[in-house]
Amino acid sequence: MMSGTASRWARRSGFGMLATCLALIFACAPDQARAQQSEPIAQPGTFGVGLGGGTITSGVTAKYYLSRETAIQGFLGSWRDLGLSLSADFLYEFAELTENDDGRLFAGVGGGVGFAQGYRFGGSFLVLNGVFELGWHFRSFPLEILLDVRPTFALGPATTFGRYAGFDPLGVGLAFRWFF
């Protein structure tokens, strides 16, 4: 049994929702969804969905590869306690750091834009960001795990500068995506 503090953290952080959504993604994945994947995830036309945090959004994410090196990704969900948000990024995966029988480690850069409609402060935010990512594509199943740093500039109501509006040099994102 969780303590009161841990239980409140799990509810506020959305940990239960995250675990449930990940379980549904894996349970609903088709049997032939590259169970014995031999071709790489990063190829033109490959599409993945999952959960993650982006420019200003934590929620559902999708990624589409335009080529082996370029992709677009988007996020739809919520941002902090401000309300509904969505964001999109263009990515250039410029470096393959290693590739072996287990998978592929890669690095990339990009940029994006996001929008949040705040119900708490009654305002909207436009966000511009850079993306510096480090990712892993598994070989044995079509899963991508990403960690990225997102320097972000948010334009919006002048609530606490640096908290909701302003420059955040070390925004961090994380995503898990299943590819079809």
N, C-alpha and C positions, 0 to 999 in steps of 0.2 A: 504494500500500500504506500502511495506517495504521501509525503508530508504536505501540509497546506501550502507552503511556499513553492515546492516543486510542482504541485498540481496547478497552482495559479500560473507558474512559468510555462508549463506545457500548454495550457489553454491560451495564454496571451501570445506565445511564440508560434502557435499554429502547428506544433510538433505532431499532434494527433492527426490533424488534417493532412500534413505532409506524409506521414506514414501510411495513412489510408489511401491517398492518391497514388503513391508509389506502388502499393500492393495491387491496386486496380490496374495500373498501367501494365505491370508484369503479368497479371492474371488474364488480361484481355488481349495480350499480344498473340498474334496468330502463330500456330505451330511452325509454319515455314518462314517465320520472320528471321531468317538467317541463323537458325539454331546452330548450325555448323558453319559459321560464317568464314568464308575464305576471301571474299572481296572486301576492300577497305570501305569504311563508312564514308570517308571524304571522297566522294565522286559526284559528278554532275547529276542532279535530280534526286539525290538522297534526302529524305525528310525524316526528322525526329521530333518527338514530343516528350515532355517531362515536366519537372518542377524545378524552380530555381529563383534566384534573385538577380535582377538586372539593374539598369540605370537607376530607376526609382521604384521598381516594381518587384514584389515577391508574389509568386503565383505560378500559373501555367506558362510554359515556355515552348517555343517551336523553333526549329532551325532547318534551313534549306540550303543545300550546297549548290552553288552556281557552277563551280569548277572544283578541282581538287584543292585549290588554294583559297578560294573565295566563298563566302557564305553570308546569308542574312539570317538574323535571329530576332525573335520578338518575345515580349513578356506581357501578360495581362493578369492583373491582380490588384493588390493594394500596396500603398506606400505608407509605412509607419502607421500613424493613427489618423492620416489625413483623408483617406477615401480611396476611390477607384483610380487606377493608373494603368498606363500602357507605355511601352517603350520599344524601340527597334534599333538594331545595330547592323552595320556593315563590317565584315571581318575579312582580314587577309592573314591566312595561316602560313607565314613565311618560312618557318623553320621546323623541320622534322628532327627532333633531338635524338630520338632513338626509335627503332622499329625491330621487333623480334617476334617470336611465335606467340607471345602473350598479348601483344598489342603495339600501339604506336603512341609515343609521347611527342607532343607538338607545342609550338608557341605561336602566338598571333597578336596582331594589333588591329585596331579599328576605331570607329567612332559611332556615335548614335545620338538619338534624340528621344525624349520622353515627355509625357504629359500626365499630370495628376490633378484631379478635381477634389479639392479639400472640403470636407464637410465640417471639420472641426473649427477651421478659421474662416470658412466661407470664401476661400480663394482658390485660384488655379495656379499651377506651377508649370513652367516650361523648363526642361532640363537638357543641357548639352553635355556630352561626356566623351572621354577617350576610353579605350578598352585595351588592356594588356593582359592576354590570357595564356594560361598553361592548361593543356588538356590531355586526356588519355582516352584512346579508342581501344576497346577490348577486341580481340580476334575471335574468341570462342562464342561471344554473343554480342548483339548490336547495341552496346551501351557506351555512352560518352559521359565522362565526368570532367567538369571544367571548374577552374578556380581563376578568377580574374580580379585585377585592380582597376578601379574606375575613377579617375579624377573627374569630378563632376562640378558643373556650375549650374545652380538652380536660380531661376528668375521667378519671383512671386511676391506675395505679401511680405512686408518687412517684419516678419515675426522675429524670433531670435536669430540674428545674423549667424550663419554657420550651422544652425540647427535645421532650419527648413529652407531658407533662402541663403544664397551665397556660394562660396567655393569650398568643396570638400576634396582635398588632394588624395585621400586614401579610402575611397569607397571600395568595398569588396563585394564580389558576387560569387555565387556558387550555383552550379546547375547539374542536373542529372537528366539525360535524355535517352530514350529508347528509339532506335531507328528502324524504319520499315522499308 
